[in-house]
């Protein structure tokens, strides 16, 4: 069965093969000088202190509501609100991992461990390991863990004739499965965190286990204390599904449906980060909901850039790319979803043609 080769950018016929590392490093060095002159890489301790305090307040509000309000229907609203807070804390831990906030590394580690392990049950060490691999090789086959999704096929490079019948069925219909599957993202983060810590002795090994166990004990104890068993199960299912869907909806537009690189690709750093990433047009609401990751191109070029500087950096990077005729892909939320689903539908086309 012929594999689908998706090596072009949405909306144009530019092949990735023309982008080598010959000029990429020189161009990136120039772009970085511009960005540094604008002060866009400077740490933002005041901004992040307010963000930390805001999220502590929102989480405390949700927990107090859980313990003192006895209406189950209001608690279902709280389950959704808590899912939103969990996701925002996850985004904050992501920024801590990239050292965006403070001058001292230990402060980032503390926020990552408390936010990730204690608040949402996700291993900070696992996230760093996985996410650093992604940033080094975005959308690159056998190098980027974010495109190695169980059961589905995002690359368009796998021989679909060689996969099992059950997985063929899933890939055939993956455009319809994708959105519901996002509801499992939160559970996946927690499961992979536990497996990672069982297999690896991390830098903060004992503290990671202690804080993760504390998360699950406190989470389940508070919920089962506040309502009966079936209500608690429904609350947990809704909370985890919404948190997963929210996180997945933030992550998916970043690279899904964008060009996929072969493992041996020699595309240079600047071009690799820009061409495999998709931006979502921003405004204050979108920027808050996406945690700044709607400026994915800028984030991938400068991972340590604070969230509140990404919007300004967008203007610099976009103009720089336009001047050098480097495709810079930016679109609206709904259009990004359309591009992702079309990409998944196209990959499954060969299976539909033989059924």
PAMI-904104 format. One record per residue (C-alpha): residue in one letter; x, y, z negated; residue number from 1. Coordinates in pm, 1 decimal. Example, Ala and Ser with C-alpha at 12.3 -4.5 7.8 and 13.67 -1.06 7.14 Angstrom:
<recs>
<'a',<1230.0,-450.0,-780.0>,1>
<'s',<1367.0,-106.0,-714.0>,2>
</recs>
This chain:
<recs>
<'x',<0.0,0.0,0.0>,1>
<'x',<142.7,335.0,100.5>,2>
<'x',<236.2,565.8,-185.3>,3>
<'x',<117.0,923.4,-187.0>,4>
<'x',<404.8,1173.6,-169.5>,5>
<'x',<306.4,1501.0,-332.3>,6>
<'x',<601.8,1727.5,-267.4>,7>
<'x',<429.6,2049.9,-168.9>,8>
<'x',<302.5,2338.6,-371.4>,9>
<'x',<-69.9,2407.8,-398.6>,10>
<'x',<-174.1,2644.0,-123.5>,11>
<'x',<139.2,2628.1,92.2>,12>
<'x',<362.4,2388.9,284.3>,13>
<'x',<688.6,2458.2,104.4>,14>
<'x',<888.8,2140.3,49.1>,15>
<'x',<1092.6,2105.0,-265.2>,16>
<'x',<1376.8,1943.6,-78.0>,17>
<'x',<1509.0,2281.5,39.5>,18>
<'x',<1575.4,2399.7,-317.6>,19>
<'x',<1922.1,2291.0,-427.0>,20>
<'x',<2127.4,2406.0,-724.4>,21>
<'x',<2361.6,2610.9,-504.0>,22>
<'x',<2194.1,2946.6,-572.3>,23>
<'x',<1968.5,2846.9,-860.9>,24>
<'x',<2224.1,2896.1,-1138.4>,25>
<'x',<2338.0,3231.9,-1005.6>,26>
<'x',<1980.0,3356.0,-968.0>,27>
<'x',<1885.1,3235.1,-1315.4>,28>
<'x',<2185.4,3408.4,-1473.3>,29>
<'x',<2074.7,3733.2,-1309.9>,30>
<'x',<1715.4,3687.1,-1425.0>,31>
<'x',<1829.3,3612.4,-1779.5>,32>
<'x',<2034.6,3931.9,-1789.0>,33>
<'x',<1725.5,4130.7,-1689.5>,34>
<'x',<1511.8,3960.3,-1952.3>,35>
<'x',<1769.4,4011.6,-2228.7>,36>
<'x',<1805.9,4380.6,-2139.6>,37>
<'x',<1431.9,4417.6,-2190.7>,38>
<'x',<1465.3,4264.8,-2538.7>,39>
<'x',<1225.8,3982.3,-2453.1>,40>
<'x',<1433.6,3711.9,-2622.0>,41>
<'x',<1457.8,3887.3,-2959.0>,42>
<'x',<1306.6,3696.9,-3252.5>,43>
<'x',<972.3,3821.0,-3387.1>,44>
<'x',<964.6,3748.6,-3763.6>,45>
<'x',<692.7,4003.0,-3848.0>,46>
<'x',<459.5,3882.1,-3572.7>,47>
<'x',<504.9,3519.3,-3673.7>,48>
<'x',<466.9,3588.6,-4044.3>,49>
<'x',<121.9,3729.1,-3971.3>,50>
<'x',<41.0,3427.4,-3752.7>,51>
<'x',<144.4,3184.0,-4025.4>,52>
<'x',<-66.7,3368.8,-4283.1>,53>
<'x',<-364.8,3379.4,-4044.5>,54>
<'x',<-355.0,3004.3,-3985.3>,55>
<'x',<-310.1,2928.5,-4356.3>,56>
<'x',<-617.9,3139.6,-4421.1>,57>
<'x',<-823.2,2970.6,-4148.7>,58>
<'x',<-727.0,2622.2,-4267.8>,59>
<'x',<-806.2,2713.0,-4629.8>,60>
<'x',<-1143.7,2851.8,-4520.0>,61>
<'x',<-1228.0,2528.7,-4337.2>,62>
<'x',<-1124.6,2311.1,-4633.0>,63>
<'x',<-1322.6,2518.6,-4885.3>,64>
<'x',<-1624.7,2500.8,-4655.9>,65>
<'x',<-1581.4,2123.3,-4635.6>,66>
<'x',<-1580.7,2086.3,-5013.8>,67>
<'x',<-1858.8,2327.4,-5113.8>,68>
<'x',<-2117.8,2320.3,-4830.9>,69>
<'x',<-2352.3,2022.7,-4837.8>,70>
<'x',<-2534.7,2063.0,-4506.3>,71>
<'x',<-2418.7,1791.2,-4265.4>,72>
<'x',<-2514.6,1994.8,-3958.5>,73>
<'x',<-2305.8,2287.5,-4078.3>,74>
<'x',<-2021.8,2044.8,-4145.1>,75>
<'x',<-2032.6,1937.3,-3780.3>,76>
<'x',<-1966.7,2299.4,-3687.8>,77>
<'x',<-1683.6,2295.7,-3941.0>,78>
<'x',<-1540.9,1982.4,-3774.9>,79>
<'x',<-1514.6,2178.4,-3449.5>,80>
<'x',<-1368.4,2481.8,-3625.6>,81>
<'x',<-1114.6,2264.0,-3808.5>,82>
<'x',<-1015.9,2105.7,-3475.0>,83>
<'x',<-946.3,2453.3,-3337.1>,84>
<'x',<-732.1,2538.0,-3641.8>,85>
<'x',<-542.3,2207.6,-3615.7>,86>
<'x',<-463.0,2278.8,-3250.8>,87>
<'x',<-345.5,2630.8,-3328.8>,88>
<'x',<-119.5,2492.2,-3602.6>,89>
<'x',<14.2,2243.4,-3348.2>,90>
<'x',<95.3,2530.9,-3114.6>,91>
<'x',<273.5,2710.8,-3397.6>,92>
<'x',<481.0,2398.2,-3467.6>,93>
<'x',<564.2,2385.8,-3097.1>,94>
<'x',<697.5,2741.2,-3119.6>,95>
<'x',<895.8,2650.0,-3430.0>,96>
<'x',<1056.2,2366.5,-3234.6>,97>
<'x',<1166.4,2617.6,-2972.8>,98>
<'x',<1316.3,2849.9,-3236.8>,99>
<'x',<1101.0,3144.9,-3128.8>,100>
<'x',<1028.6,3298.0,-3468.1>,101>
<'x',<1312.0,3368.1,-3710.2>,102>
<'x',<1690.3,3396.4,-3719.4>,103>
<'x',<1736.3,3100.6,-3955.6>,104>
<'x',<1688.4,2747.6,-3822.2>,105>
<'x',<1570.4,2609.7,-4157.3>,106>
<'x',<1265.2,2833.7,-4143.4>,107>
<'x',<1166.0,2682.7,-3810.9>,108>
<'x',<1217.9,2331.3,-3943.7>,109>
<'x',<1007.1,2405.8,-4250.2>,110>
<'x',<719.0,2542.2,-4043.1>,111>
<'x',<746.6,2251.7,-3798.3>,112>
<'x',<740.2,1993.4,-4076.8>,113>
<'x',<462.4,2154.4,-4278.7>,114>
<'x',<256.2,2246.4,-3974.2>,115>
<'x',<314.3,1927.1,-3778.8>,116>
<'x',<349.5,1650.9,-4037.5>,117>
<'x',<146.5,1782.4,-4331.0>,118>
<'x',<-129.1,1978.5,-4158.5>,119>
<'x',<-203.5,1770.5,-3848.3>,120>
<'x',<-25.6,1435.9,-3899.5>,121>
<'x',<220.7,1473.2,-3610.9>,122>
<'x',<590.4,1396.8,-3654.2>,123>
<'x',<802.9,1704.0,-3596.9>,124>
<'x',<1103.3,1488.9,-3495.8>,125>
<'x',<896.3,1289.1,-3246.2>,126>
<'x',<762.2,1606.2,-3092.3>,127>
<'x',<1110.7,1757.7,-3056.5>,128>
<'x',<1245.9,1441.7,-2895.3>,129>
<'x',<959.8,1411.7,-2647.9>,130>
<'x',<923.6,1780.9,-2571.9>,131>
<'x',<1293.5,1846.0,-2516.9>,132>
<'x',<1297.3,1565.7,-2258.6>,133>
<'x',<1000.1,1727.1,-2087.7>,134>
<'x',<1161.8,2070.7,-2074.8>,135>
<'x',<1484.0,1928.5,-1931.9>,136>
<'x',<1307.5,1736.2,-1653.7>,137>
<'x',<954.2,1870.6,-1594.9>,138>
<'x',<750.0,1656.2,-1354.5>,139>
<'x',<1052.7,1437.6,-1275.5>,140>
<'x',<985.5,1066.0,-1232.3>,141>
<'x',<1129.1,843.5,-1509.1>,142>
<'x',<1264.6,1153.8,-1685.3>,143>
<'x',<958.9,1348.0,-1802.9>,144>
<'x',<755.4,1163.2,-2069.6>,145>
<'x',<459.3,1393.5,-2011.3>,146>
<'x',<379.4,1233.0,-1674.3>,147>
<'x',<404.6,879.2,-1811.0>,148>
<'x',<39.7,860.4,-1915.1>,149>
<'x',<-89.4,513.2,-2010.6>,150>
<'x',<-321.7,356.1,-1749.4>,151>
<'x',<-344.9,665.4,-1524.7>,152>
<'x',<-109.6,773.8,-1243.4>,153>
<'x',<-0.6,1136.3,-1212.4>,154>
<'x',<305.9,1117.0,-989.9>,155>
<'x',<170.2,991.4,-658.9>,156>
<'x',<488.0,785.1,-624.5>,157>
<'x',<388.6,451.2,-775.3>,158>
<'x',<305.3,153.7,-551.9>,159>
<'x',<-59.1,103.6,-641.9>,160>
<'x',<-61.8,-246.1,-489.5>,161>
<'x',<175.6,-362.9,-763.0>,162>
<'x',<-30.9,-257.1,-1063.6>,163>
<'x',<-294.8,-474.8,-1233.1>,164>
<'x',<-659.6,-486.4,-1129.7>,165>
<'x',<-779.6,-310.5,-1443.9>,166>
<'x',<-535.1,-24.6,-1397.9>,167>
<'x',<-623.2,-7.7,-1027.2>,168>
<'x',<-984.5,44.8,-1130.4>,169>
<'x',<-882.4,326.3,-1367.0>,170>
<'x',<-657.0,498.0,-1112.3>,171>
<'x',<-927.0,465.8,-848.4>,172>
<'x',<-1164.9,663.2,-1072.5>,173>
<'x',<-910.9,866.2,-1269.1>,174>
<'x',<-1045.1,1202.3,-1155.1>,175>
<'x',<-1365.4,1117.8,-1345.5>,176>
<'x',<-1186.7,957.1,-1640.5>,177>
<'x',<-935.7,1235.9,-1699.5>,178>
<'x',<-1147.3,1486.9,-1893.5>,179>
<'x',<-1305.2,1231.7,-2132.2>,180>
<'x',<-958.8,1081.2,-2183.2>,181>
<'x',<-835.0,1413.8,-2320.8>,182>
<'x',<-1039.6,1346.0,-2634.1>,183>
<'x',<-782.0,1081.9,-2731.1>,184>
<'x',<-485.4,1322.2,-2721.6>,185>
<'x',<-488.1,1396.5,-3094.8>,186>
<'x',<-500.7,1027.1,-3187.3>,187>
<'x',<-219.8,962.9,-2937.9>,188>
<'x',<1.9,1224.2,-3103.3>,189>
<'x',<-52.6,1067.3,-3443.8>,190>
<'x',<-7.5,708.2,-3324.0>,191>
<'x',<314.9,789.4,-3136.3>,192>
<'x',<443.1,979.5,-3438.7>,193>
<'x',<401.9,677.9,-3665.3>,194>
<'x',<562.3,441.6,-3411.5>,195>
<'x',<853.3,683.6,-3363.2>,196>
<'x',<922.7,709.5,-3736.8>,197>
<'x',<903.6,331.9,-3775.1>,198>
<'x',<1171.8,293.5,-3508.6>,199>
<'x',<1396.1,592.5,-3578.4>,200>
<'x',<1565.8,734.5,-3885.2>,201>
<'x',<1520.3,1107.0,-3835.1>,202>
<'x',<1699.3,1400.5,-3994.7>,203>
<'x',<1416.5,1462.6,-4242.5>,204>
<'x',<1307.3,1099.0,-4254.5>,205>
<'x',<1176.5,1076.2,-4612.4>,206>
<'x',<1015.5,1419.4,-4600.2>,207>
<'x',<846.1,1338.7,-4269.0>,208>
<'x',<693.1,1020.2,-4407.4>,209>
<'x',<588.9,1189.6,-4731.4>,210>
<'x',<418.4,1481.1,-4557.1>,211>
<'x',<248.6,1263.5,-4295.6>,212>
<'x',<112.8,1027.0,-4559.9>,213>
<'x',<-1.7,1327.7,-4761.9>,214>
<'x',<-187.7,1456.3,-4455.5>,215>
<'x',<-384.4,1136.7,-4403.2>,216>
<'x',<-459.2,1090.5,-4775.1>,217>
<'x',<-581.2,1448.8,-4819.4>,218>
<'x',<-770.3,1453.7,-4487.6>,219>
<'x',<-966.3,1133.0,-4549.1>,220>
<'x',<-1014.0,1196.2,-4921.6>,221>
<'x',<-1162.4,1543.2,-4868.9>,222>
<'x',<-1398.1,1424.4,-4594.9>,223>
<'x',<-1520.8,1108.6,-4769.7>,224>
<'x',<-1558.4,1300.6,-5097.3>,225>
<'x',<-1780.0,1561.1,-4930.5>,226>
<'x',<-2025.0,1333.6,-4744.8>,227>
<'x',<-2144.5,976.6,-4716.2>,228>
<'x',<-1959.4,712.1,-4514.5>,229>
<'x',<-2147.3,748.5,-4184.7>,230>
<'x',<-2141.4,1126.1,-4200.1>,231>
<'x',<-1767.8,1113.5,-4271.1>,232>
<'x',<-1707.0,882.5,-3973.4>,233>
<'x',<-1902.7,1114.3,-3743.5>,234>
<'x',<-1716.1,1418.7,-3879.8>,235>
<'x',<-1377.3,1254.4,-3822.0>,236>
<'x',<-1468.4,1133.1,-3472.2>,237>
<'x',<-1591.8,1478.8,-3370.7>,238>
<'x',<-1296.1,1656.2,-3529.8>,239>
<'x',<-1034.8,1434.7,-3364.4>,240>
<'x',<-1210.1,1433.4,-3025.7>,241>
<'x',<-1241.5,1812.6,-3013.7>,242>
<'x',<-883.7,1865.8,-3131.8>,243>
<'x',<-758.8,1623.4,-2866.4>,244>
<'x',<-969.0,1777.2,-2590.9>,245>
<'x',<-856.7,2127.9,-2684.5>,246>
<'x',<-487.5,2035.6,-2693.7>,247>
<'x',<-516.6,1834.0,-2373.3>,248>
<'x',<-693.9,2121.1,-2198.7>,249>
<'x',<-405.6,2351.1,-2294.1>,250>
<'x',<-134.0,2107.4,-2183.3>,251>
<'x',<-291.6,1975.6,-1861.4>,252>
<'x',<-282.9,2295.0,-1648.6>,253>
<'x',<87.1,2346.5,-1721.6>,254>
<'x',<219.3,2087.7,-1474.6>,255>
<'x',<-50.3,1838.6,-1370.1>,256>
<'x',<-113.0,1862.5,-997.5>,257>
<'x',<211.7,2050.0,-938.5>,258>
<'x',<500.8,1904.5,-732.9>,259>
<'x',<663.6,1588.4,-866.2>,260>
<'x',<1040.4,1540.4,-836.2>,261>
<'x',<1218.1,1213.7,-766.6>,262>
<'x',<1452.8,1091.9,-1036.8>,263>
<'x',<1755.2,1173.1,-817.1>,264>
<'x',<1633.4,1523.5,-731.5>,265>
<'x',<1901.2,1792.4,-718.3>,266>
<'x',<1664.8,2089.4,-738.9>,267>
<'x',<1834.2,2359.7,-948.1>,268>
<'x',<1716.6,2476.0,-1290.5>,269>
<'x',<1543.3,2799.2,-1187.9>,270>
<'x',<1355.3,2644.3,-897.2>,271>
<'x',<1271.9,2326.4,-1089.7>,272>
<'x',<1111.0,2516.8,-1375.4>,273>
<'x',<918.2,2760.0,-1154.0>,274>
<'x',<801.3,2519.0,-883.8>,275>
<'x',<673.2,2248.5,-1119.3>,276>
<'x',<482.9,2489.6,-1347.3>,277>
<'x',<147.5,2662.5,-1315.0>,278>
<'x',<44.0,2987.3,-1483.3>,279>
<'x',<-309.5,3075.1,-1588.7>,280>
<'x',<-408.9,3440.9,-1552.6>,281>
<'x',<-400.6,3594.4,-1898.5>,282>
<'x',<-607.9,3828.7,-2109.7>,283>
<'x',<-622.2,3864.1,-2490.4>,284>
<'x',<-871.9,3577.7,-2527.2>,285>
<'x',<-693.3,3338.3,-2288.4>,286>
<'x',<-355.3,3422.4,-2441.7>,287>
<'x',<-486.7,3339.0,-2789.5>,288>
<'x',<-666.8,3019.7,-2686.3>,289>
<'x',<-367.3,2887.6,-2491.0>,290>
<'x',<-113.3,3000.6,-2747.4>,291>
<'x',<80.4,3179.4,-2472.3>,292>
<'x',<127.6,2856.2,-2277.1>,293>
<'x',<-78.9,3001.6,-1994.6>,294>
<'x',<252.8,3175.3,-1913.1>,295>
<'x',<403.8,2833.7,-1851.2>,296>
<'x',<658.2,2945.7,-1592.4>,297>
<'x',<810.5,3200.3,-1828.9>,298>
<'x',<797.2,2954.9,-2118.1>,299>
<'x',<987.0,2693.1,-1919.3>,300>
<'x',<1248.9,2937.3,-1801.4>,301>
<'x',<1298.7,3079.2,-2151.7>,302>
<'x',<1171.5,2828.6,-2413.1>,303>
<'x',<1298.1,3038.3,-2704.8>,304>
<'x',<1105.3,3346.4,-2592.3>,305>
<'x',<846.7,3445.2,-2856.7>,306>
<'x',<482.7,3403.8,-2763.3>,307>
<'x',<406.2,3775.9,-2781.0>,308>
<'x',<674.3,3855.1,-2519.7>,309>
<'x',<564.2,3609.6,-2251.1>,310>
<'x',<308.0,3841.9,-2093.4>,311>
<'x',<565.5,4115.7,-2039.1>,312>
<'x',<813.0,3859.6,-1907.4>,313>
<'x',<554.8,3743.0,-1652.0>,314>
<'x',<579.8,4073.3,-1463.2>,315>
<'x',<958.8,4049.9,-1453.4>,316>
<'x',<972.0,3685.7,-1346.0>,317>
<'x',<695.5,3712.8,-1086.6>,318>
<'x',<859.8,4011.2,-915.8>,319>
<'x',<1198.8,3835.3,-926.8>,320>
<'x',<1050.6,3527.0,-759.1>,321>
<'x',<867.1,3731.2,-495.7>,322>
<'x',<1187.4,3913.4,-402.6>,323>
<'x',<1362.3,3577.1,-346.5>,324>
<'x',<1060.6,3408.6,-181.5>,325>
<'x',<1032.4,3151.0,-460.7>,326>
<'x',<669.4,3028.7,-477.4>,327>
<'x',<512.7,3141.5,-807.0>,328>
<'x',<183.1,2966.4,-870.0>,329>
<'x',<-74.0,3143.3,-1084.2>,330>
<'x',<-447.4,3082.2,-1091.3>,331>
<'x',<-765.4,3092.1,-1298.6>,332>
<'x',<-871.1,2832.1,-1556.1>,333>
<'x',<-1139.7,2668.7,-1339.7>,334>
<'x',<-918.8,2665.9,-1031.2>,335>
<'x',<-642.5,2493.7,-1228.3>,336>
<'x',<-889.7,2224.1,-1331.7>,337>
<'x',<-999.6,2184.1,-970.0>,338>
<'x',<-637.8,2143.2,-858.1>,339>
<'x',<-571.5,1878.3,-1124.5>,340>
<'x',<-881.4,1674.7,-1040.8>,341>
<'x',<-813.0,1697.7,-666.6>,342>
<'x',<-458.3,1577.2,-731.2>,343>
<'x',<-582.0,1277.7,-931.6>,344>
<'x',<-851.6,1203.3,-673.1>,345>
<'x',<-594.8,1210.3,-392.1>,346>
<'x',<-365.5,966.5,-572.6>,347>
<'x',<-650.7,717.2,-611.6>,348>
<'x',<-760.7,751.6,-245.4>,349>
<'x',<-569.7,444.7,-112.4>,350>
<'x',<-755.1,224.0,-363.8>,351>
<'x',<-1091.2,361.0,-258.4>,352>
<'x',<-1013.5,305.0,108.7>,353>
<'x',<-963.7,-67.9,60.7>,354>
<'x',<-1268.3,-126.6,-160.9>,355>
</recs>
